[in-house]
C-alpha cells in the first residue's frame, strides 16, 4: 500500500492486516473449545485465530508467518507473544507437539516478563499437555505445579483442567488407581463449574478405575 500512495504508519499497517481475521474470528472459532482456555481478551486480538480450527492448515500456517513478520516489523514483543500463543494452539490441533512446546515457551517468556498471568497460565497449560504427548514429561514436570497454582489463583478453569487432564492420563497409564480416583472428581468439578465440553473425561477415567477394581456398578 505505501508503494501506491497510501501513507500508513507501520502500526496502522499491522492493524489493517489484522482486521479481516479479527472480523472473521467470531464465525470460525469453536467458542466452547478455545474461549475457556485462552480467554475472551485474546479473542479479538489476533488475526490468526479465525483459521485455527478451520481445517485449512496451509492458510493457517501462512497467516501465522505473516503475523509474526508484522509483529517483528513494528517491534511489539507483546504482539509477537500473542501470535505465538495462538500458534501454540494451532500446533496442538495438528499434533505438532514439539513445535507447539517450542513456540509456547517463547510466548511464556514474554507473558511472564510483562506479568500477563492469565496468558502465561493459558500457554503453559498447552505446553504441558503437548510435552506429555511427546513422552518426555520434562516440561510437564517442571511447569505443572506452578501453572496449576496460578490457574487456581486466577480462576482459569480451562488451564487447570488441562494440567489435571495431563496428570490423570499419566496416572491411568501407570495403573495408579488411587491417583486416578483423586483427580477424577477434580476434573468433573472444574468441567461442571466452567461448562467445559470435556468434563466427560473425569467420568471416563473414574469409570475405568472402578472397572479395574471390579466394581461393575461404580463403572456404570
Backbone torsions as a table, in degrees:
resi	resn	phi	psi	omega
1	UNK	NA	-44.3	177.9
2	UNK	-58.4	-31.5	-176.9
3	UNK	-72.1	-14.7	179.5
4	UNK	-113.6	18.2	170.8
5	UNK	107.4	-4.8	178.4
6	UNK	-87.1	115.7	-173.8
7	UNK	-93.8	76.6	177.2
8	UNK	-96.5	146.5	171.9
9	UNK	-75.9	166.5	178.7
10	UNK	-63.0	-35.2	178.7
11	UNK	-67.0	-39.6	177.4
12	UNK	-66.4	-36.9	177.1
13	UNK	-63.2	-39.0	179.6
14	UNK	-59.7	-50.1	-176.9
15	UNK	-74.0	-29.0	175.6
16	UNK	-63.4	-42.3	178.7
17	UNK	-69.4	-29.8	-177.2
18	UNK	-78.9	-24.8	-170.8
19	UNK	-56.3	-45.1	-178.6
20	UNK	-60.9	-41.5	179.8
21	UNK	-67.1	-37.0	179.9
22	UNK	-63.8	-42.3	-178.3
23	UNK	-69.1	-27.3	-178.9
24	UNK	-89.0	-10.1	-173.3
25	UNK	-60.4	-38.2	-175.7
26	UNK	-65.6	-21.3	-178.1
27	UNK	-97.2	-23.5	-168.5
28	UNK	-105.7	-8.3	-177.7
29	UNK	-104.7	138.4	175.8
30	UNK	-78.9	103.7	-173.7
31	UNK	-56.2	-38.9	-175.0
32	UNK	-67.0	-17.5	-178.0
33	UNK	-97.2	-47.3	-170.2
34	UNK	-88.2	-44.5	-171.4
35	UNK	-56.3	-45.4	-179.5
36	UNK	-62.5	-25.8	-177.7
37	UNK	-91.0	-46.3	-174.1
38	UNK	-84.4	-37.9	-176.7
39	UNK	99.4	145.6	-175.9
40	UNK	-64.6	-27.6	-178.2
41	UNK	-62.9	-37.2	179.9
42	UNK	-74.1	-14.9	-174.7
43	UNK	-58.5	-40.5	-176.7
44	UNK	-105.7	16.5	-175.3
45	UNK	-99.6	-16.6	-172.1
46	UNK	-128.8	134.3	176.1
47	UNK	-72.0	-24.0	-175.8
48	UNK	-76.2	-17.3	-174.2
49	UNK	-61.8	-30.8	-175.9
50	UNK	-66.5	-14.3	-177.7
51	UNK	-107.6	-1.9	-171.8
52	UNK	-57.4	-50.9	-175.8
53	UNK	-110.7	20.4	-177.6
54	UNK	-75.6	-18.5	-177.6
55	UNK	90.1	-5.3	179.5
56	UNK	-94.6	85.9	-174.2
57	UNK	-61.7	-45.8	-176.7
58	UNK	-63.0	-43.0	-179.9
59	UNK	-66.3	-41.2	179.3
60	UNK	-63.7	-43.7	-179.7
61	UNK	-63.1	-42.7	179.1
62	UNK	-64.0	-37.7	-179.6
63	UNK	-66.8	-40.3	176.5
64	UNK	-62.7	-41.0	177.9
65	UNK	-59.8	-43.9	179.9
66	UNK	-66.7	-41.0	-179.1
67	UNK	-64.7	-40.9	178.0
68	UNK	-65.0	-40.0	179.4
69	UNK	-63.3	-41.2	178.9
70	UNK	-65.9	-43.6	179.5
71	UNK	-62.6	-39.1	178.5
72	UNK	-68.6	-37.5	-178.8
73	UNK	-63.4	-41.8	-179.1
74	UNK	-85.0	-5.0	177.1
75	UNK	69.0	30.4	-177.7
76	UNK	-101.6	101.6	-176.7
77	UNK	-67.5	-33.4	179.4
78	UNK	-68.2	-41.0	176.8
79	UNK	-61.3	-39.9	177.6
80	UNK	-61.7	-42.4	179.1
81	UNK	-63.7	-38.5	177.9
82	UNK	-62.1	-42.7	178.3
83	UNK	-63.3	-46.4	-179.3
84	UNK	-63.8	-33.2	177.4
85	UNK	-59.5	-51.0	179.8
86	UNK	-69.1	-31.2	177.7
87	UNK	-67.5	-32.1	175.1
88	UNK	-58.2	-43.0	178.9
89	UNK	-68.7	-38.1	176.3
90	UNK	-56.8	-47.5	178.8
91	UNK	-65.0	-35.3	178.0
92	UNK	-62.5	-45.1	-178.6
93	UNK	-61.4	-37.7	-177.3
94	UNK	-98.2	17.2	174.6
95	UNK	57.9	33.9	174.6
96	UNK	-99.5	71.7	-166.5
97	UNK	-71.1	-33.5	178.3
98	UNK	-64.4	-47.9	178.8
99	UNK	-65.5	-38.5	179.2
100	UNK	-61.1	-42.9	177.3
101	UNK	-64.7	-39.5	-177.6
102	UNK	-64.8	-50.8	-178.0
103	UNK	-72.0	-30.1	177.7
104	UNK	-63.6	-39.6	178.0
105	UNK	-66.7	-35.5	177.0
106	UNK	-63.5	-43.7	178.1
107	UNK	-64.6	-40.4	-177.5
108	UNK	-61.9	-35.8	179.3
109	UNK	-59.8	-44.7	-179.9
110	UNK	-69.6	-44.4	-179.7
111	UNK	-60.4	-40.3	180.0
112	UNK	-68.8	-40.4	-180.0
113	UNK	-63.9	-34.4	-178.4
114	UNK	-97.0	7.7	179.6
115	UNK	57.4	34.2	174.3
116	UNK	-86.1	76.7	-166.4
117	UNK	-68.7	-36.4	180.0
118	UNK	-62.4	-46.5	-179.7
119	UNK	-68.4	-37.3	176.4
120	UNK	-59.7	-46.0	179.7
121	UNK	-61.3	-43.8	-178.2
122	UNK	-63.4	-51.8	-174.7
123	UNK	-68.5	-34.7	178.7
124	UNK	-68.4	-31.8	176.4
125	UNK	-61.9	-42.4	177.6
126	UNK	-67.3	-38.0	177.9
127	UNK	-62.6	-44.3	-179.8
128	UNK	-60.0	-47.2	-177.2
129	UNK	-66.0	-39.3	-180.0
130	UNK	-70.9	-37.8	176.4
131	UNK	-63.4	-37.7	176.6
132	UNK	-62.7	-35.1	177.8
133	UNK	-66.0	-27.7	179.8
134	UNK	-78.8	-18.2	178.2
135	UNK	88.8	-6.4	-177.8
136	UNK	-75.9	-44.4	177.3
137	UNK	65.5	7.6	178.7
138	UNK	-64.2	-51.4	179.3
139	UNK	-68.6	-39.9	-179.7
140	UNK	-59.2	-43.4	179.7
141	UNK	-66.8	-39.9	-176.1
142	UNK	-73.1	-34.4	-171.6
143	UNK	-101.2	-17.5	-168.3
144	UNK	-61.4	-51.2	-176.7
145	UNK	-62.0	-43.6	179.9
146	UNK	-63.7	-44.8	-177.4
147	UNK	-68.4	-41.5	179.7
148	UNK	-65.2	-42.3	178.0
149	UNK	-61.4	-42.0	179.1
150	UNK	-66.9	-41.4	179.4
151	UNK	-61.3	-42.0	179.7
152	UNK	-66.7	-37.7	-179.6
153	UNK	-69.1	-37.8	-178.1
154	UNK	-86.3	-14.3	-173.7
155	UNK	76.2	28.4	179.9
156	UNK	-85.8	86.5	-172.6
157	UNK	-67.4	-35.3	179.8
158	UNK	-63.2	-44.7	179.6
159	UNK	-66.9	-42.6	178.3
160	UNK	-60.6	-41.0	179.7
161	UNK	-61.4	-43.5	-177.8
162	UNK	-65.5	-40.4	178.7
163	UNK	-64.4	-45.0	179.4
164	UNK	-67.6	-34.8	177.5
165	UNK	-63.8	-39.1	176.6
166	UNK	-63.1	-42.1	-178.9
167	UNK	-67.2	-40.9	-175.0
168	UNK	-71.9	-31.9	178.6
169	UNK	-69.7	-34.1	175.8
170	UNK	-66.5	-44.9	178.5
171	UNK	-60.9	-38.9	178.6
172	UNK	-64.7	-42.5	179.8
173	UNK	-66.3	-31.4	-180.0
174	UNK	-85.7	-6.3	-178.4
175	UNK	72.9	24.0	-179.9
176	UNK	-84.3	82.6	-174.1
177	UNK	-63.9	-40.9	177.7
178	UNK	-58.8	-38.3	178.7
179	UNK	-68.5	-40.4	176.6
180	UNK	-60.7	-43.7	-178.3
181	UNK	-68.8	-25.7	176.9
182	UNK	-79.9	-37.7	-176.4
183	UNK	-82.2	-30.6	-177.0
184	UNK	-55.2	-51.4	179.6
185	UNK	-62.4	-31.0	177.2
186	UNK	-65.5	-42.0	177.9
187	UNK	-64.0	-42.4	179.1
188	UNK	-62.1	-44.9	-178.4
189	UNK	-62.7	-47.5	-179.8
190	UNK	-63.7	-42.5	179.9
191	UNK	-61.1	-40.9	-179.0
192	UNK	-72.7	-39.4	179.6
193	UNK	-66.3	-37.5	-178.3
194	UNK	-92.1	-4.8	-176.1
195	UNK	62.4	32.9	-176.3
196	UNK	-75.8	141.1	-176.1
197	UNK	-73.7	-8.5	-176.6
198	UNK	-103.2	16.5	-175.3
199	UNK	-65.7	-16.3	176.4
200	UNK	-61.4	-21.8	-174.8
201	UNK	-60.5	-41.7	178.6
202	UNK	-61.7	-44.5	178.5
203	UNK	-63.2	-38.1	-179.3
204	UNK	-61.2	-49.3	-178.9
205	UNK	-68.2	-36.5	177.3
206	UNK	-64.8	-37.9	177.7
207	UNK	-65.3	-41.2	177.9
208	UNK	-64.0	-42.3	179.5
209	UNK	-62.3	-42.5	178.9
210	UNK	-63.9	-39.6	178.1
211	UNK	-63.0	-42.4	180.0
212	UNK	-63.9	-28.5	179.0
213	UNK	-87.1	-1.2	179.6
214	UNK	81.0	18.5	-179.3
215	UNK	-97.6	84.7	-177.3
216	UNK	-62.5	-39.3	-179.0
217	UNK	-65.9	-42.9	179.1
218	UNK	-66.8	-35.7	179.1
219	UNK	-64.4	-36.8	178.2
220	UNK	-66.2	NA	NA
